[in-house]
């Protein structure tokens, strides 16, 4: 079965691409590589072939400066409070999820996600590809 990215992941990635067309994509990804596939990860396809995670390279400007990802990761975290499609966000050694009221806390995984922002989605995002209301990528919130 060929893996497919959930509709929410497709939409969020498209918003990044539309807002930052010249961004660096070196650390982008969605489907698991060999390293991910050996352990539980939202980058691994489920039984139906659906992948529920994307990585977006930190360098949004295409020039490394200014570093906009810290602000954008924070906007995604805030949007997640009212968007049930987002499961959690990991960036720069921190993770935010509903577990702690979407507050940033230390992330202790192997990869600190310094070069990219990781966004995982819930099953609600499998078929819901509606627009994300995130100001830095086209939203008005």
Secondary structure, 3 states (H helix, E strand, C coil): CCCEECHHHHHHHHHHHHHCCCCCCCCCECCCCHHHHCCCCCCCCCCCCEECEEEEECCCCCCCCCCCHHHHHHHHHHHHCCCCCEEEEEECCEEEEHHHCCCCEECCCCCCCCCEEEEEECHHHCCCCCCCCCHHHCCCC
